[in-house]
Amino acid sequence: MNEGPYKGRYVLVLQPEPADNEKFPFLELPAEIRNMIYSYVLERPGCSIYIQGKHTGIIDTRWRKEGGQWLQRSEISYSTSLMRVNKQINVESTPYLFSRHKFEFPDTTMMYRFLEYIGPERVKSLVSVCVGTQYQTTAKKAFKLLGPAISLTKLELAENYYRGHYYSHMPSWHIRMLPFIQALCLAGRSREDAIGIVSITGAIRGSCSTHGYFHPGSVDECDRAKKAYDEFYKTMRETLGLALNEAEAKKKAIKKGTPAKTRSGRKTKAVDYADDDSDSDYEA
């Protein structure tokens, strides 16, 4: 003690152990204190969450720093058990995990499994998603499950490249994304805003004598890279815009009962494929 009648003496404070059936009144804490606890338990500033487990069948997570370094599991004391205590805590804590980190997926199969597992209410909190290889069998279903993500500000496609024309492991990838773009537009976003959140990492292949090969970090330094990226994203926006136009025209034709031509040229009744999750490809 530094002052008072007990100045110069030491104080020992004993905290009695709670009874086995006694519960800590967590929800009686002020909301500000609960939010501090959620942040401390669930947030990892400067890190993204990599979702894996495609071959094991078990969804597993790894943490990665912005520079690409993996965090060792021994370095992280992490658990989401707090989110499973009750419904109120789940609702309050969800944004601290899903809206504070970028979620990375190796491919659309893993993305589909994860989004299906967490459900649409948690998908709403996602703000940044990066997906690698886009498979024909799961891409459309995965992007459709991403539709409720009305807070999403960035969607990175990591396995598309540009060499004067589109190249992808999945042809007609823009058609597979239509349900997602349409869902954002129905939620009140403008078409430009919905399309504008899509970016394609490593999209530009080229180089200049001063800065070497193009990469996202060279855009601000190299005028040639900036021009190449601007042209690429202009083409991408036009491609998605045309796909949206034709999808909307098709829906109007369906409502009016207008006959549609098949690939063989025969006329038949127009059919809406917007909710079709089959593996067949069709061009806009």
C-alpha positions in Angstrom: 0.0 0.0 0.0 1.4 3.4 -1.0 -0.8 5.6 1.3 -3.4 5.5 4.1 -3.1 3.8 7.5 -1.7 0.6 5.9 1.1 2.4 4.0 4.2 0.3 3.5 2.3 -3.0 4.0 1.5 -5.7 1.5 -2.0 -6.8 0.7 -3.0 -10.4 -0.3 -6.3 -10.7 -2.1 -8.0 -14.1 -2.1 -10.6 -14.9 -4.8 -12.9 -17.7 -3.8 -13.5 -20.4 -6.4 -17.0 -20.4 -7.8 -19.3 -23.4 -7.0 -19.5 -26.1 -9.7 -23.1 -25.1 -10.6 -22.4 -21.3 -10.6 -22.4 -19.6 -14.0 -20.6 -16.5 -14.9 -23.2 -13.8 -15.9 -21.5 -13.0 -19.3 -24.6 -11.5 -20.9 -25.0 -9.2 -17.9 -21.7 -7.5 -18.8 -22.0 -4.2 -20.7 -22.2 -4.6 -24.5 -18.9 -2.7 -24.8 -17.1 -5.3 -22.6 -18.6 -8.2 -24.4 -17.5 -6.7 -27.7 -13.9 -6.4 -26.4 -14.0 -10.1 -25.4 -15.3 -11.1 -28.9 -12.6 -9.1 -30.5 -9.8 -10.6 -28.3 -11.0 -14.2 -28.8 -11.9 -14.1 -32.5 -9.9 -11.4 -34.3 -6.5 -11.8 -35.7 -5.5 -8.3 -37.2 -3.6 -8.5 -40.4 -4.4 -12.2 -41.0 -6.6 -14.0 -43.5 -8.3 -17.4 -42.9 -7.5 -20.2 -45.4 -10.1 -22.9 -45.6 -8.9 -26.4 -46.4 -9.9 -30.0 -46.0 -11.1 -30.9 -49.5 -9.5 -34.4 -49.4 -10.2 -35.2 -45.8 -13.8 -34.2 -45.8 -13.3 -32.1 -42.6 -13.3 -28.3 -42.8 -10.0 -27.0 -41.4 -8.6 -23.5 -41.1 -5.2 -22.0 -41.2 -4.2 -18.4 -40.5 -2.0 -16.5 -43.0 -0.3 -13.1 -42.6 -0.7 -10.4 -45.3 2.8 -11.2 -46.5 1.8 -14.8 -47.1 3.6 -16.4 -44.1 1.6 -19.2 -42.4 1.0 -18.9 -38.6 2.0 -22.0 -36.8 -0.8 -23.6 -34.8 1.3 -23.4 -31.7 1.5 -19.6 -32.1 -2.3 -19.2 -32.0 -4.6 -19.8 -29.1 -7.8 -19.8 -31.0 -11.3 -21.3 -30.5 -14.8 -20.6 -31.8 -16.5 -22.4 -28.9 -17.7 -19.0 -27.5 -19.9 -18.6 -30.6 -21.7 -21.8 -29.8 -22.8 -20.9 -26.2 -26.2 -19.6 -27.2 -28.0 -17.8 -30.0 -27.5 -14.3 -28.7 -23.7 -14.7 -28.3 -23.6 -16.3 -31.7 -25.3 -13.3 -33.3 -23.2 -10.8 -31.4 -19.8 -12.5 -32.1 -20.3 -13.5 -35.7 -19.1 -10.2 -37.3 -15.8 -10.4 -35.3 -14.8 -13.5 -37.2 -16.5 -13.2 -40.6 -16.3 -9.5 -41.3 -12.8 -8.8 -39.9 -10.9 -11.3 -42.1 -10.4 -12.3 -45.7 -11.5 -15.9 -46.4 -9.4 -17.8 -48.9 -10.4 -21.0 -50.6 -8.2 -23.2 -52.8 -11.1 -23.9 -55.2 -14.9 -23.6 -55.6 -15.5 -27.0 -54.2 -14.1 -26.0 -50.8 -15.9 -22.7 -51.0 -19.2 -24.4 -51.7 -18.7 -26.8 -48.8 -17.8 -24.0 -46.4 -20.6 -21.6 -47.4 -23.2 -24.5 -47.2 -21.9 -25.3 -43.7 -22.0 -21.8 -42.2 -25.4 -20.9 -43.7 -26.7 -17.7 -45.3 -26.9 -15.7 -42.0 -23.2 -15.9 -41.5 -22.5 -15.5 -45.2 -24.1 -12.0 -44.9 -21.2 -10.9 -42.7 -18.4 -11.8 -45.2 -16.6 -8.8 -46.6 -13.6 -10.3 -48.5 -13.3 -13.7 -50.3 -10.6 -15.1 -52.5 -11.1 -18.4 -54.5 -8.6 -20.3 -56.6 -9.4 -22.9 -59.2 -13.0 -22.7 -60.4 -14.4 -26.1 -61.3 -17.4 -26.6 -63.7 -19.1 -28.9 -61.2 -19.1 -26.6 -58.2 -18.5 -23.0 -59.4 -22.1 -22.0 -60.1 -23.3 -23.6 -56.9 -20.6 -21.9 -54.8 -21.2 -18.4 -56.3 -24.9 -18.9 -55.8 -24.4 -19.6 -52.1 -22.3 -16.4 -51.9 -25.4 -14.4 -53.0 -26.5 -13.4 -49.5 -23.1 -11.7 -48.9 -24.5 -8.2 -49.2 -21.6 -6.7 -47.2 -19.0 -8.2 -49.6 -16.5 -5.5 -50.8 -13.9 -7.8 -52.6 -14.1 -11.0 -54.5 -10.8 -12.2 -55.9 -10.6 -14.9 -58.6 -7.1 -16.3 -58.5 -6.9 -18.7 -61.4 -7.8 -16.5 -64.4 -5.2 -14.9 -66.7 -5.3 -12.5 -69.6 -3.2 -12.7 -72.8 -5.2 -10.4 -75.0 -8.2 -12.7 -74.4 -9.8 -14.6 -71.5 -8.2 -17.8 -70.4 -9.5 -19.8 -67.4 -9.6 -23.3 -66.0 -13.3 -22.8 -66.3 -14.6 -21.4 -69.6 -17.7 -19.1 -69.3 -16.8 -18.3 -65.7 -18.7 -15.1 -66.0 -21.9 -17.1 -66.6 -21.3 -19.1 -63.4 -21.1 -15.8 -61.5 -24.4 -14.4 -62.7 -26.5 -15.7 -59.7 -24.1 -13.9 -57.3 -24.1 -10.6 -59.3 -27.8 -10.7 -59.7 -28.3 -11.3 -56.0 -26.3 -8.2 -55.1 -28.3 -6.1 -57.6 -31.6 -7.4 -56.1 -30.3 -6.4 -52.6 -30.0 -2.8 -53.8 -26.5 -2.5 -55.2 -25.9 -0.8 -58.5 -24.7 -3.0 -61.3 -21.4 -1.1 -61.4 -20.8 -1.6 -57.7 -21.7 -5.3 -57.9 -19.3 -5.9 -60.8 -16.7 -3.6 -59.4 -16.0 -5.8 -56.4 -14.6 -8.6 -58.7 -10.9 -8.7 -59.2 -8.6 -11.2 -60.8 -5.2 -11.6 -59.2 -2.4 -12.3 -61.6 -4.8 -11.4 -64.5 -2.3 -9.5 -66.6 0.7 -11.2 -68.3 3.2 -8.8 -69.6 6.4 -6.8 -68.8 8.3 -3.6 -69.3 12.0 -2.9 -69.4 12.0 -0.9 -66.2 9.7 -2.8 -63.8 9.9 -6.3 -65.1 6.9 -8.6 -65.2 3.5 -7.1 -64.3 2.1 -7.9 -60.9 -0.5 -6.2 -58.8 2.1 -4.2 -56.9 3.5 -2.7 -60.0 0.3 -1.1 -61.2 1.0 2.2 -59.3 4.6 2.3 -60.5 4.3 1.4 -64.2 2.2 3.3 -66.7 2.2 0.3 -69.1 0.9 -2.0 -66.4 -1.8 0.5 -65.3 -3.0 0.7 -68.9 -3.0 -3.1 -69.3 -5.0 -3.5 -66.1 -7.5 -0.7 -67.0 -8.1 -2.4 -70.4 -8.5 -5.8 -68.8 -11.0 -4.7 -66.2 -12.9 -2.7 -68.8 -13.3 -5.8 -70.9 -14.3 -7.8 -67.8 -17.0 -5.3 -66.8 -18.3 -5.3 -70.4 -18.4 -9.1 -70.5 -20.3 -9.3 -67.2 -22.6 -6.5 -68.2 -23.5 -8.2 -71.5 -24.2 -11.5 -69.6 -26.5 -9.6 -67.2 -28.3 -7.9 -70.1 -28.9 -11.2 -71.9 -30.0 -12.9 -68.6 -32.5 -10.1 -67.9 -33.8 -10.3 -71.5 -34.2 -14.0 -71.2 -36.3 -13.6 -68.0 -38.5 -11.1 -69.7 -39.0 -13.4 -72.6 -40.0 -16.2 -70.2 -42.6 -14.1 -68.6 -44.0 -13.1 -71.9 -43.9 -16.7 -73.2 -41.7 -15.8 -76.1 -40.4 -18.8 -78.0 -36.6 -19.3 -77.8 -34.3 -20.9 -80.3 -32.2 -24.0 -79.4 -28.7 -24.5 -80.6 -30.0 -26.5 -83.5 -32.1 -23.5 -84.6 -35.5 -25.0 -83.6 -37.9 -22.9 -81.7 -39.1 -24.1 -78.3 -40.6 -22.7 -75.1 -38.2 -20.5 -73.2 -36.8 -22.1 -70.1 -35.2 -20.3 -67.1 -31.8 -21.8 -66.2 -31.1 -19.2 -63.5 -31.6 -21.8 -60.7 -30.2 -24.8 -62.6 -27.2 -26.3 -60.8 -26.4 -28.9 -63.5 -22.9 -29.3 -64.7 -23.6 -28.4 -68.4 -22.2 -25.2 -69.9 -24.2 -22.6 -71.7 -23.0 -19.4 -73.1 -24.7 -16.0 -72.5 
